[in-house]
Amino acid sequence: MDKIGRIKRLVESSLDTSFGGDISIVDIVVLPTQKFDDKTSEWVPDSHSIFLNLKDKRNPENKPDYHHFVSDHPSYKVEQLLEGLLGFECVVDFV
């Protein structure tokens, strides 16, 4: 299995374990990131970024415009969980 497939499985498993199936994944995109190596003057693989569209099964209308500033909003909790667990930048949006 490729690295991106493993990351997707880890995200799915983490969400199921931490939120008990209350959050479902609508769409997930994992993109490799790169950094510029000054020694070789080339872009080299660095890490990954995860973009998630999720749905809250308990409260489907739980998506205020200001959710990035609310520390108890599910998107903030999901971002913190996945960034801490995987070490990748995560962007979460509830649709």
C-alpha positions in Angstrom: 0.0 0.0 0.0 1.3 3.5 -0.8 2.0 6.1 1.8 -1.0 8.3 1.0 -3.3 5.3 1.3 -1.8 4.5 4.8 -2.3 8.1 5.8 -6.0 8.0 4.8 -6.5 4.8 6.8 -4.9 6.4 9.8 -7.1 9.4 9.6 -10.3 7.3 9.3 -9.2 5.1 12.2 -8.3 8.1 14.4 -11.6 9.8 13.7 -13.6 6.6 14.5 -11.7 6.0 17.7 -11.7 9.6 19.0 -15.3 10.6 17.9 -17.1 7.3 18.0 -18.4 7.4 14.5 -20.1 10.8 15.0 -18.0 12.3 12.3 -18.0 11.0 8.7 -15.5 11.8 6.0 -17.1 13.3 2.9 -13.8 13.9 1.1 -10.1 13.6 1.9 -7.1 14.7 -0.1 -3.5 14.1 1.0 -0.9 16.1 -0.9 2.8 15.7 -0.7 4.7 18.9 0.3 8.2 19.9 -0.8 10.9 22.1 0.5 13.8 23.8 -1.3 17.2 22.4 -0.7 19.8 25.2 -0.8 22.7 22.8 -1.3 21.3 21.2 -4.4 19.1 24.1 -5.5 16.2 21.7 -6.1 12.8 21.0 -4.5 12.8 17.8 -2.5 10.0 15.8 -0.8 9.3 17.0 2.7 6.0 16.0 4.2 2.2 15.9 3.5 -0.8 18.1 4.0 -4.3 16.7 4.7 -7.4 18.4 3.5 -10.7 17.0 5.0 -14.3 17.7 4.3 -16.3 16.2 7.2 -19.9 15.8 8.2 -21.1 15.9 11.9 -23.7 13.2 12.1 -25.0 14.5 15.5 -25.5 18.1 14.4 -25.3 18.6 10.6 -25.8 22.4 11.0 -22.6 22.7 13.2 -20.6 24.9 10.8 -20.4 28.6 11.9 -18.3 31.0 9.8 -16.0 31.7 12.7 -15.2 28.1 13.6 -11.5 28.6 13.2 -11.5 30.8 16.3 -13.7 28.6 18.5 -11.5 26.1 20.4 -14.4 23.8 21.3 -15.7 23.5 17.7 -15.3 20.0 16.1 -13.1 21.3 13.3 -10.5 22.7 15.7 -10.6 19.5 17.7 -10.1 17.3 14.6 -7.2 19.5 13.4 -5.5 19.4 16.8 -6.0 15.6 17.0 -4.6 14.8 13.6 -1.7 17.3 13.6 -0.6 16.0 17.0 -1.0 12.4 16.0 0.4 12.4 12.5 2.6 15.5 12.5 1.1 16.8 9.2 -0.6 20.0 8.5 -4.4 19.5 8.4 -7.2 21.7 7.0 -10.6 20.6 8.2 -14.0 21.9 6.9 -17.4 20.7 7.9 -19.8 20.6 5.0 
